[in-house]
Amino acid sequence: MSPADVQRVIENALDEHGLVYSRHEGAHGGLPGVIVELPGERKLKTNTLLSIGEHSVRVEAFVCRQPDENHEGVYRFLLKRNRRLYGVAYTLDNVGDIYLIGRMALDSVNADELDRVLGQVLEAVDTDFNTLLELGFKSSIQKEWAWRVSRGESLKNLQAFEHLIDDDDVGGNGRPH
């Protein structure tokens, strides 16, 4: 299959699943392709770049920025998780931000394989996102919680991290009722 044929296969599959996407022309000598928005629950949206080359499609999804703390714990989690992933693996970029990347041979790209790989990206990000935040950003979450409590701000989008909050850290009234 030619890269143009593969782009049509990808776009038809994305249309069939009702996914939002846009064409990417390739910046700074990069490959052209498609950016697709994968809707999640824990991480609300994961933009995934499908770059179409002469021989393969590169899959790349930003997961989260470089952890503030507990780098060893975060990296241990990622390496162990890589053992159970299909078609993609966790990696770091030059500044330490966390991505999922993978490759598919052009001849293997069809609607079913694309569904499997994008499904794996979504499952991994949505399942692992809060764990990565807990491992790598615990102090920041605790500070944000205390700041919001002190100002009477909503804790709604921090509820998944309530178990990280010690009542003593926020004056004994840090938990919502």
VOTI-327349 format. One record per residue (C-alpha): residue in three letters; residue number from 1; x negated, y, z negated. Coordinates in nm, 4 decimals, padded with zeros to 6 digits. Each point is the difference from the previous one (the first is absolute). Layout:
N
+------+------+----------+----------+----------+
| resn | resi |     east |    north |       up |
+------+------+----------+----------+----------+
|  ALA |  NUM |        X |        Y |        Z |
...
+------+------+----------+----------+----------+
end
This chain:
177
+------+------+----------+----------+----------+
| resn | resi |     east |    north |       up |
+------+------+----------+----------+----------+
|  MET |    1 |  00.0000 |  00.0000 |  00.0000 |
|  SER |    2 | -00.1125 |  00.3529 |  00.0695 |
|  PRO |    3 | -00.0089 |  00.2660 | -00.2716 |
|  ALA |    4 |  00.3013 |  00.1692 |  00.1660 |
|  ASP |    5 |  00.1949 | -00.3297 | -00.0130 |
|  VAL |    6 | -00.0904 | -00.0414 | -00.3661 |
|  GLN |    7 |  00.1166 |  00.3544 | -00.0771 |
|  ARG |    8 |  00.3381 | -00.0836 |  00.1585 |
|  VAL |    9 |  00.0257 | -00.3228 | -00.2025 |
|  ILE |   10 | -00.0790 |  00.1906 | -00.3196 |
|  GLU |   11 |  00.2456 |  00.2820 |  00.0707 |
|  ASN |   12 |  00.2778 | -00.2434 |  00.0977 |
|  ALA |   13 | -00.0520 | -00.1971 | -00.3234 |
|  LEU |   14 |  00.0021 |  00.3167 | -00.2101 |
|  ASP |   15 |  00.3168 |  00.1204 |  00.1756 |
|  GLU |   16 |  00.1628 | -00.3391 | -00.0622 |
|  HIS |   17 | -00.0701 |  00.0321 | -00.3741 |
|  GLY |   18 |  00.1075 |  00.3653 | -00.0111 |
|  LEU |   19 | -00.3395 |  00.1183 | -00.1243 |
|  VAL |   20 | -00.1093 |  00.3616 |  00.0377 |
|  TYR |   21 | -00.3184 |  00.0378 |  00.2039 |
|  SER |   22 | -00.1891 |  00.2442 |  00.2161 |
|  ARG |   23 | -00.2610 | -00.0389 |  00.2699 |
|  HIS |   24 | -00.3564 |  00.0822 | -00.0960 |
|  GLU |   25 | -00.2256 |  00.1139 |  00.2810 |
|  GLY |   26 | -00.3243 | -00.0708 | -00.1850 |
|  ALA |   27 | -00.2026 |  00.2780 | -00.1574 |
|  HIS |   28 | -00.3761 |  00.0606 |  00.0240 |
|  GLY |   29 | -00.0544 | -00.2900 |  00.2400 |
|  GLY |   30 |  00.2259 | -00.2358 | -00.1959 |
|  LEU |   31 |  00.2325 | -00.2496 |  00.1594 |
|  PRO |   32 |  00.3574 |  00.0905 |  00.0912 |
|  GLY |   33 |  00.2895 | -00.1811 | -00.1580 |
|  VAL |   34 |  00.3011 |  00.0327 | -00.2245 |
|  ILE |   35 |  00.0529 |  00.1286 | -00.3540 |
|  VAL |   36 |  00.2891 | -00.1803 | -00.1683 |
|  GLU |   37 |  00.1670 |  00.0931 | -00.3302 |
|  LEU |   38 |  00.0627 | -00.3046 | -00.2167 |
|  PRO |   39 |  00.2648 |  00.0814 | -00.2634 |
|  GLY |   40 | -00.0650 | -00.1413 | -00.3472 |
|  GLU |   41 |  00.1312 |  00.0146 | -00.3522 |
|  ARG |   42 | -00.3026 |  00.0615 | -00.2250 |
|  LYS |   43 | -00.1912 |  00.1920 |  00.2652 |
|  LEU |   44 |  00.2789 |  00.1659 |  00.1907 |
|  LYS |   45 | -00.1756 |  00.0157 |  00.3361 |
|  THR |   46 | -00.3119 | -00.1658 |  00.1411 |
|  ASN |   47 | -00.1250 |  00.1468 |  00.3262 |
|  THR |   48 | -00.1679 | -00.2735 |  00.2006 |
|  LEU |   49 | -00.2127 |  00.0688 |  00.3054 |
|  LEU |   50 | -00.0023 | -00.2590 |  00.2774 |
|  SER |   51 | -00.2947 |  00.0908 |  00.2258 |
|  ILE |   52 |  00.0038 | -00.1771 |  00.3339 |
|  GLY |   53 | -00.3381 | -00.0858 |  00.1500 |
|  GLU |   54 | -00.1172 | -00.2042 |  00.2961 |
|  HIS |   55 | -00.0078 | -00.3266 | -00.1936 |
|  SER |   56 |  00.1893 |  00.0515 | -00.3251 |
|  VAL |   57 |  00.2422 |  00.2049 | -00.2053 |
|  ARG |   58 | -00.1447 |  00.1444 | -00.3175 |
|  VAL |   59 |  00.2418 |  00.0312 | -00.2926 |
|  GLU |   60 | -00.0792 |  00.2648 | -00.2618 |
|  ALA |   61 |  00.2132 |  00.1176 | -00.2927 |
|  PHE |   62 | -00.0943 |  00.2476 | -00.2721 |
|  VAL |   63 |  00.0857 | -00.1443 | -00.3414 |
|  CYS |   64 | -00.1303 |  00.2496 | -00.2575 |
|  ARG |   65 | -00.2850 |  00.2355 | -00.0711 |
|  GLN |   66 | -00.3205 | -00.0959 | -00.1775 |
|  PRO |   67 |  00.0715 | -00.1038 | -00.3605 |
|  ASP |   68 | -00.0869 |  00.2490 | -00.2728 |
|  GLU |   69 | -00.1054 | -00.2737 | -00.2427 |
|  ASN |   70 | -00.0436 | -00.3755 | -00.0459 |
|  HIS |   71 | -00.1573 | -00.0483 |  00.3428 |
|  GLU |   72 | -00.1134 | -00.3528 | -00.0855 |
|  GLY |   73 |  00.3524 | -00.1031 | -00.1021 |
|  VAL |   74 |  00.1510 |  00.1502 |  00.3152 |
|  TYR |   75 | -00.2551 | -00.1631 |  00.2301 |
|  ARG |   76 |  00.0321 | -00.3359 | -00.1746 |
|  PHE |   77 |  00.3771 |  00.0164 |  00.0520 |
|  LEU |   78 | -00.0434 |  00.0873 |  00.3705 |
|  LEU |   79 | -00.2505 | -00.2772 |  00.0665 |
|  LYS |   80 |  00.2188 | -00.2606 | -00.1696 |
|  ARG |   81 |  00.3042 |  00.1274 |  00.1882 |
|  ASN |   82 | -00.1836 | -00.0286 |  00.3338 |
|  ARG |   83 |  00.0033 | -00.3791 | -00.0406 |
|  ARG |   84 |  00.3796 | -00.0046 |  00.0327 |
|  LEU |   85 |  00.0527 |  00.2482 |  00.2838 |
|  TYR |   86 |  00.0906 | -00.0863 |  00.3594 |
|  GLY |   87 | -00.1625 |  00.1914 |  00.2852 |
|  VAL |   88 | -00.1218 |  00.2940 | -00.2106 |
|  ALA |   89 | -00.2436 |  00.0613 | -00.2849 |
|  TYR |   90 | -00.0667 |  00.2765 | -00.2479 |
|  THR |   91 | -00.3003 |  00.2238 |  00.0661 |
|  LEU |   92 | -00.1403 |  00.3394 | -00.0943 |
|  ASP |   93 | -00.0816 |  00.2942 |  00.2220 |
|  ASN |   94 | -00.3118 |  00.2174 | -00.0323 |
|  VAL |   95 |  00.1420 |  00.1967 | -00.2960 |
|  GLY |   96 |  00.1415 | -00.3059 | -00.1807 |
|  ASP |   97 |  00.3662 |  00.0328 |  00.0988 |
|  ILE |   98 |  00.1811 | -00.3342 |  00.0279 |
|  TYR |   99 |  00.1347 | -00.1308 |  00.3315 |
|  LEU |  100 |  00.1395 | -00.3191 |  00.1459 |
|  ILE |  101 | -00.1571 | -00.0882 |  00.3350 |
|  GLY |  102 |  00.0285 | -00.2830 |  00.2484 |
|  ARG |  103 | -00.0277 | -00.0937 |  00.3659 |
|  MET |  104 |  00.2177 | -00.1898 |  00.2423 |
|  ALA |  105 | -00.1259 | -00.1267 |  00.3354 |
|  LEU |  106 |  00.1939 |  00.1643 |  00.2848 |
|  ASP |  107 |  00.1302 | -00.3374 |  00.1167 |
|  SER |  108 |  00.1394 | -00.0753 | -00.3475 |
|  VAL |  109 |  00.2108 |  00.3164 | -00.0204 |
|  ASN |  110 |  00.3682 | -00.0829 |  00.0218 |
|  ALA |  111 |  00.3064 |  00.0992 | -00.2008 |
|  ASP |  112 | -00.0359 | -00.2911 | -00.2458 |
|  GLU |  113 | -00.3703 |  00.0545 | -00.0703 |
|  LEU |  114 |  00.0494 |  00.3737 | -00.0355 |
|  ASP |  115 |  00.2837 | -00.0672 | -00.2465 |
|  ARG |  116 | -00.2264 | -00.2336 | -00.2021 |
|  VAL |  117 | -00.2914 |  00.2425 | -00.0152 |
|  LEU |  118 |  00.2062 |  00.3133 | -00.0707 |
|  GLY |  119 |  00.2038 | -00.2012 | -00.2496 |
|  GLN |  120 | -00.3231 | -00.0952 | -00.1750 |
|  VAL |  121 | -00.1128 |  00.3633 | -00.0087 |
|  LEU |  122 |  00.3305 |  00.1049 | -00.1536 |
|  GLU |  123 |  00.0100 | -00.2882 | -00.2487 |
|  ALA |  124 | -00.3578 |  00.0605 | -00.1128 |
|  VAL |  125 |  00.0325 |  00.3755 | -00.0404 |
|  ASP |  126 |  00.3395 | -00.0153 | -00.1663 |
|  THR |  127 | -00.0983 | -00.2844 | -00.2344 |
|  ASP |  128 | -00.3476 |  00.1325 | -00.0872 |
|  PHE |  129 |  00.0547 |  00.3781 | -00.0088 |
|  ASN |  130 |  00.1049 |  00.0369 | -00.3644 |
|  THR |  131 | -00.2682 | -00.2458 | -00.1147 |
|  LEU |  132 | -00.2655 |  00.2039 |  00.1818 |
|  LEU |  133 |  00.1302 |  00.3186 | -00.1624 |
|  GLU |  134 | -00.0001 | -00.1636 | -00.3442 |
|  LEU |  135 | -00.3526 | -00.1333 |  00.0432 |
|  GLY |  136 | -00.1584 |  00.3049 |  00.1611 |
|  PHE |  137 |  00.2028 |  00.2962 | -00.1246 |
|  LYS |  138 |  00.1238 | -00.0932 | -00.3495 |
|  SER |  139 | -00.1411 |  00.3116 | -00.1710 |
|  SER |  140 |  00.1501 |  00.2286 |  00.2649 |
|  ILE |  141 |  00.3398 | -00.1669 | -00.0371 |
|  GLN |  142 | -00.0132 |  00.0407 | -00.3777 |
|  LYS |  143 | -00.0969 |  00.3687 |  00.0321 |
|  GLU |  144 |  00.2762 |  00.0621 |  00.2528 |
|  TRP |  145 |  00.2531 | -00.1696 | -00.2296 |
|  ALA |  146 | -00.1054 |  00.2119 | -00.2997 |
|  TRP |  147 |  00.0063 |  00.3199 |  00.2086 |
|  ARG |  148 |  00.3508 | -00.0730 |  00.1260 |
|  VAL |  149 |  00.1244 | -00.0834 | -00.3493 |
|  SER |  150 | -00.1484 |  00.3244 | -00.1363 |
|  ARG |  151 |  00.1828 |  00.2005 |  00.2686 |
|  GLY |  152 |  00.3228 | -00.1979 | -00.0056 |
|  GLU |  153 | -00.0574 | -00.1149 |  00.3592 |
|  SER |  154 |  00.1525 | -00.3115 |  00.1537 |
|  LEU |  155 | -00.1812 | -00.3302 | -00.0514 |
|  LYS |  156 |  00.2082 | -00.1782 |  00.2635 |
|  ASN |  157 | -00.2802 | -00.0813 |  00.2449 |
|  LEU |  158 | -00.2318 | -00.1062 | -00.2843 |
|  GLN |  159 |  00.2377 | -00.2546 | -00.1571 |
|  ALA |  160 | -00.1903 | -00.2943 |  00.1495 |
|  PHE |  161 | -00.2970 |  00.1048 | -00.2174 |
|  GLU |  162 |  00.1831 |  00.0435 | -00.3298 |
|  HIS |  163 | -00.1817 | -00.3040 | -00.1428 |
|  LEU |  164 | -00.3281 |  00.1954 |  00.0290 |
|  ILE |  165 |  00.1240 |  00.2719 | -00.2348 |
|  ASP |  166 | -00.0792 | -00.0112 | -00.3709 |
|  ASP |  167 |  00.2494 |  00.1985 | -00.2091 |
|  ASP |  168 | -00.2889 |  00.1461 | -00.1999 |
|  ASP |  169 | -00.1491 |  00.1488 |  00.3168 |
|  VAL |  170 |  00.3090 |  00.2110 |  00.0680 |
|  GLY |  171 |  00.1085 |  00.0983 | -00.3478 |
|  GLY |  172 |  00.2215 | -00.2981 | -00.0717 |
|  ASN |  173 |  00.2768 |  00.1038 |  00.2394 |
|  GLY |  174 | -00.1543 | -00.0901 |  00.3321 |
|  ARG |  175 |  00.2443 | -00.2723 |  00.0922 |
|  PRO |  176 |  00.3275 |  00.0889 |  00.1660 |
|  HIS |  177 |  00.3207 | -00.0967 | -00.1759 |
+------+------+----------+----------+----------+
end
